[in-house]
Amino acid sequence: MTIALLALGSIELGRVWGKIQDFALDPVRNTGYYFFPCLASISSKFTQLALDIPVRHLMSDEVKKQIITKIQDLGKSALLPRKFNIYTCLNQPSMSYGGFLSITRPIVVIPYELLISYGRPFYEEARAGDNLLDDNHRFTNKESLFLIAHELCHLKSSDAAFKTAAKILLIAAVAFMFASPFGWAVNAAIITGSFLISLCADRHYESTMDFSSVSTFNEANDDIHLSFEAAISALDKIKNQNLAKLKEGKFYQRIFITKKGNDLLDLKHPFITSRIAALADHLKHLKEVRLKDVRNTVPIPVQS
């Protein structure tokens, strides 16, 4: 029993250590990936989706063509300043690399599970037997479009460059500590301030991405209420995925997953519940404004 507990604990400690390593290596790695996004695709062995590259082991040529067209059209709705390459992967989250300053073409990586659900591409509407609404690991057509738009908006904002600069500032502050003539209190204040700047940069850009993604989705579908509802539904499924991990009963997961479904080790994003609440509040406001407009346009009967 003791050995099993130690083994499980070591798994989660490995995850924590991985987060620390990622935070330390991110500035160097992300700088290279930002200016040369192709390096990310090579090092991670992503599968490119292009018209002249066959991927028949994943999907037919016709399905691939439709997927590429749909994502490129979504990129036009996002007003991306340049062309981008599309990749897919297995059992990894959505990612994007590069921006308007990249030397090679930016890339967006969409998980295969997001592109194909129940054997059908995401652009097709769900059927009665798909059970997409209740399956927290499969997304509907509209939820998938929101999540894809989210990554495209990262390319548009080129936020990776600013977030990487904030992390480089933190590493510079740590290096300065060893050569600083000031006392430990001043050094600690500099490092703490740099860490907070880096953390806030990540969370600020991620918090704005949700609304940018909704705006992009709305440009493609011309229904702002539907766009917000799809975003809330997609994020709610991600929250439920965290809650499912919590219910598995493994003690090391309970430490980092809260009862509300927030992952404490996800330092790059605001809490998932906060993101859902922000979108829900905005949707509520839009509905109230629409209701007032409807009331104001109802003709008042004229009494004779």
C-alpha positions as CSV (number, residue, x, y, z in Angstrom):
1,M,0.0,0.0,0.0
2,T,2.8,2.4,1.0
3,I,4.7,1.6,-2.2
4,A,1.5,2.3,-4.3
5,L,1.0,5.6,-2.6
6,L,4.6,6.6,-3.1
7,A,4.3,5.6,-6.8
8,L,1.2,7.7,-7.3
9,G,2.7,10.6,-5.4
10,S,5.8,10.5,-7.6
11,I,3.6,10.7,-10.7
12,E,2.1,13.9,-9.6
13,L,5.4,15.3,-8.4
14,G,6.7,14.5,-11.8
15,R,3.9,16.6,-13.3
16,V,4.7,19.5,-10.9
17,W,8.4,19.2,-11.8
18,G,7.4,19.1,-15.5
19,K,5.5,22.4,-15.0
20,I,8.6,24.0,-13.4
21,Q,10.8,22.8,-16.3
22,D,8.3,24.1,-18.8
23,F,8.3,27.4,-17.1
24,A,12.1,27.6,-17.1
25,L,12.5,26.4,-20.7
26,D,9.5,28.1,-22.2
27,P,11.2,31.4,-23.0
28,V,14.0,29.7,-25.0
29,R,11.8,27.1,-26.7
30,N,8.9,29.5,-27.4
31,T,11.3,32.1,-28.9
32,G,12.5,29.6,-31.4
33,Y,9.0,28.3,-32.1
34,Y,7.7,31.8,-32.5
35,F,10.2,32.8,-35.2
36,F,10.4,29.3,-36.7
37,P,7.0,27.6,-36.1
38,C,8.1,24.7,-38.4
39,L,10.5,23.6,-35.6
40,A,7.5,22.9,-33.3
41,S,5.9,20.7,-36.0
42,I,9.2,18.8,-36.6
43,S,10.1,18.3,-32.9
44,S,6.6,17.2,-32.0
45,K,5.9,15.1,-35.1
46,F,2.6,16.7,-35.9
47,T,0.7,15.5,-39.0
48,Q,0.2,18.3,-41.5
49,L,-3.1,18.7,-43.3
50,A,-2.5,20.0,-46.8
51,L,-4.1,19.3,-50.1
52,D,-1.0,17.8,-51.6
53,I,-0.1,15.6,-48.5
54,P,-2.1,12.3,-48.2
55,V,-3.3,11.3,-44.7
56,R,-5.6,8.5,-45.7
57,H,-4.8,6.6,-42.4
58,L,-6.6,9.5,-40.6
59,M,-9.3,10.7,-43.1
60,S,-10.3,10.6,-46.7
61,D,-9.0,13.3,-49.2
62,E,-12.5,14.8,-49.4
63,V,-12.9,15.1,-45.7
64,K,-9.4,16.6,-45.4
65,K,-10.2,19.1,-48.1
66,Q,-13.4,20.2,-46.3
67,I,-11.6,20.5,-43.0
68,I,-8.9,22.7,-44.5
69,T,-11.4,24.9,-46.2
70,K,-13.5,25.3,-43.0
71,I,-10.5,26.2,-40.9
72,Q,-9.1,28.6,-43.5
73,D,-12.5,30.3,-43.8
74,L,-12.5,30.7,-40.0
75,G,-9.0,32.2,-40.3
76,K,-10.4,34.8,-42.8
77,S,-13.2,35.6,-40.3
78,A,-10.5,36.1,-37.6
79,L,-8.7,38.6,-40.1
80,L,-5.4,36.8,-39.8
81,P,-2.7,39.0,-41.4
82,R,-1.0,36.0,-43.1
83,K,-1.4,32.4,-44.2
84,F,-0.9,29.5,-41.8
85,N,-0.4,25.8,-41.9
86,I,-2.8,23.3,-40.3
87,Y,-1.6,20.3,-38.3
88,T,-3.3,17.6,-36.3
89,C,-2.2,15.4,-33.4
90,L,-3.4,12.7,-31.1
91,N,-4.1,13.0,-27.3
92,Q,-2.7,16.5,-27.1
93,P,-4.4,19.9,-26.6
94,S,-4.9,22.5,-29.3
95,M,-1.9,24.7,-29.9
96,S,-0.6,27.5,-32.1
97,Y,2.9,28.7,-32.9
98,G,4.0,31.9,-34.5
99,G,2.5,35.3,-35.4
100,F,2.9,38.2,-37.8
101,L,6.7,38.4,-37.0
102,S,7.4,34.7,-37.7
103,I,10.0,33.9,-40.3
104,T,8.3,30.7,-41.4
105,R,4.6,30.3,-41.8
106,P,2.6,30.1,-38.5
107,I,0.9,26.9,-37.6
108,V,-2.2,25.8,-35.8
109,V,-2.4,22.3,-34.3
110,I,-5.9,20.9,-33.8
111,P,-6.3,17.5,-32.0
112,Y,-7.7,14.7,-34.2
113,E,-10.4,14.1,-31.6
114,L,-11.6,17.6,-32.2
115,L,-11.7,17.3,-36.0
116,I,-13.4,13.8,-36.1
117,S,-16.2,12.8,-33.7
118,Y,-18.0,9.5,-33.9
119,G,-16.4,8.9,-37.3
120,R,-17.6,12.2,-38.8
121,P,-15.8,15.5,-39.4
122,F,-16.6,18.4,-37.1
123,Y,-18.3,20.5,-39.8
124,E,-21.2,18.0,-40.0
125,E,-24.1,18.3,-37.7
126,A,-24.4,15.7,-35.0
127,R,-26.9,12.8,-35.3
128,A,-29.3,11.4,-32.8
129,G,-27.1,8.6,-31.7
130,D,-23.9,10.6,-31.3
131,N,-24.7,11.8,-27.8
132,L,-22.4,14.8,-28.2
133,L,-24.3,16.9,-25.7
134,D,-23.6,14.5,-22.9
135,D,-20.1,13.3,-23.9
136,N,-17.6,15.7,-22.2
137,H,-14.8,14.4,-24.3
138,R,-16.5,15.0,-27.7
139,F,-17.5,18.4,-28.9
140,T,-20.3,19.5,-31.2
141,N,-19.9,21.3,-34.5
142,K,-20.3,24.7,-32.9
143,E,-18.1,23.9,-29.8
144,S,-15.3,22.7,-32.1
145,L,-15.5,25.9,-34.2
146,F,-15.1,28.0,-31.0
147,L,-12.1,26.0,-29.8
148,I,-10.5,26.2,-33.3
149,A,-11.2,29.9,-33.4
150,H,-9.5,30.3,-30.0
151,E,-6.2,29.0,-31.5
152,L,-6.5,31.2,-34.6
153,C,-7.0,34.2,-32.4
154,H,-3.7,33.4,-30.7
155,L,-2.0,33.7,-34.1
156,K,-3.8,36.9,-34.9
157,S,-2.8,38.6,-31.6
158,S,0.8,37.3,-31.8
159,D,0.6,37.1,-28.0
160,A,3.2,34.4,-27.8
161,A,5.9,37.1,-28.4
162,F,4.7,39.2,-25.5
163,K,4.3,36.3,-23.1
164,T,7.7,35.0,-24.0
165,A,9.2,38.4,-23.4
166,A,7.6,38.5,-19.9
167,K,9.2,35.1,-19.1
168,I,12.6,36.2,-20.3
169,L,12.3,39.1,-17.9
170,L,11.7,36.7,-15.1
171,I,14.8,34.6,-16.0
172,A,16.8,37.8,-16.2
173,A,15.6,38.8,-12.8
174,V,16.7,35.4,-11.3
175,A,20.2,35.8,-13.0
176,F,20.4,39.3,-11.7
177,M,19.9,38.1,-8.2
178,F,23.3,36.4,-8.1
179,A,25.1,39.5,-9.3
180,S,23.0,42.1,-7.5
181,P,24.7,44.3,-5.0
182,F,21.3,44.8,-3.2
183,G,20.1,42.8,-0.3
184,W,17.9,39.7,-0.4
185,A,14.7,41.7,0.2
186,V,15.2,43.8,-2.9
187,N,16.2,40.8,-5.0
188,A,13.1,38.9,-3.7
189,A,10.9,41.9,-4.6
190,I,12.4,42.0,-8.2
191,I,11.9,38.3,-8.7
192,T,8.3,38.4,-7.3
193,G,7.4,41.3,-9.5
194,S,8.8,39.6,-12.6
195,F,7.0,36.4,-11.8
196,L,3.7,38.3,-11.3
197,I,4.2,40.1,-14.6
198,S,4.8,36.8,-16.4
199,L,1.8,35.2,-14.8
200,C,-0.5,38.2,-15.5
201,A,0.7,38.3,-19.1
202,D,-0.3,34.7,-19.7
203,R,-3.7,35.1,-17.9
204,H,-4.5,38.5,-19.5
205,Y,-4.1,37.3,-23.0
206,E,-5.9,34.0,-22.4
207,S,-8.9,35.9,-20.8
208,T,-9.2,38.1,-23.9
209,M,-8.9,35.1,-26.3
210,D,-12.3,33.8,-25.3
211,F,-14.1,37.0,-26.4
212,S,-12.0,37.3,-29.5
213,S,-12.9,33.7,-30.4
214,V,-16.6,34.4,-29.9
215,S,-16.3,37.4,-32.1
216,T,-14.6,35.3,-34.8
217,F,-17.2,32.6,-34.5
218,N,-19.9,35.3,-34.8
219,E,-18.3,36.6,-38.0
220,A,-18.6,33.1,-39.5
221,N,-22.1,32.4,-38.3
222,D,-23.7,35.8,-37.7
223,D,-25.4,34.8,-34.5
224,I,-23.8,36.4,-31.4
225,H,-26.0,34.6,-28.9
226,L,-25.2,31.2,-30.5
227,S,-21.5,32.0,-30.5
228,F,-21.5,32.8,-26.7
229,E,-23.6,29.7,-26.0
230,A,-21.2,27.4,-27.9
231,A,-18.2,29.0,-26.1
232,I,-19.8,28.4,-22.7
233,S,-20.8,24.9,-23.6
234,A,-17.3,24.0,-24.8
235,L,-15.6,25.4,-21.6
236,D,-18.2,23.7,-19.5
237,K,-17.2,20.3,-21.0
238,I,-13.5,21.1,-20.2
239,K,-14.5,21.8,-16.6
240,N,-16.5,18.6,-16.5
241,Q,-13.4,16.7,-17.7
242,N,-11.5,18.1,-14.6
243,L,-14.4,17.1,-12.4
244,A,-14.3,13.6,-13.8
245,K,-10.6,13.4,-12.8
246,L,-11.5,14.5,-9.3
247,K,-14.1,11.7,-9.0
248,E,-11.6,9.0,-9.9
249,G,-10.6,9.1,-6.2
250,K,-6.8,9.4,-6.8
251,F,-5.5,11.5,-4.0
252,Y,-2.9,13.3,-6.0
253,Q,-5.5,14.6,-8.4
254,R,-7.6,15.9,-5.6
255,I,-4.8,18.2,-4.6
256,F,-4.7,20.1,-7.9
257,I,-8.3,19.8,-9.0
258,T,-10.7,21.9,-7.0
259,K,-14.3,20.9,-6.3
260,K,-15.5,23.5,-8.9
261,G,-13.4,21.9,-11.6
262,N,-10.4,24.3,-11.7
263,D,-6.9,22.9,-12.4
264,L,-4.5,24.6,-10.0
265,L,-1.5,23.5,-12.1
266,D,-2.8,25.4,-15.2
267,L,-0.9,28.6,-14.6
268,K,-1.4,29.9,-18.2
269,H,-5.2,30.3,-18.1
270,P,-7.6,32.0,-15.7
271,F,-9.7,29.5,-13.7
272,I,-12.2,27.8,-16.0
273,T,-15.1,28.8,-13.8
274,S,-14.0,32.4,-14.1
275,R,-13.9,32.2,-17.9
276,I,-17.4,30.6,-18.0
277,A,-18.8,33.2,-15.7
278,A,-17.4,36.1,-17.7
279,L,-18.9,34.8,-20.9
280,A,-22.2,34.0,-19.2
281,D,-22.4,37.5,-17.7
282,H,-21.8,39.0,-21.1
283,L,-24.5,36.8,-22.7
284,K,-27.0,37.7,-20.0
285,H,-26.3,41.4,-20.7
286,L,-26.8,40.9,-24.5
287,K,-30.1,39.2,-23.9
288,E,-31.3,42.0,-21.6
289,V,-30.3,44.6,-24.2
290,R,-32.2,42.6,-26.9
291,L,-35.3,42.4,-24.7
292,K,-35.3,46.1,-24.1
293,D,-34.9,46.7,-27.9
294,V,-37.9,44.4,-28.5
295,R,-40.0,46.2,-26.0
296,N,-39.1,49.6,-27.4
297,T,-40.1,48.5,-30.9
298,V,-43.5,47.1,-30.0
299,P,-46.1,49.6,-31.3
300,I,-48.3,51.3,-28.7
301,P,-51.9,50.9,-29.5
302,V,-53.7,54.2,-30.2
303,Q,-56.9,54.7,-28.4
304,S,-59.7,56.2,-30.4
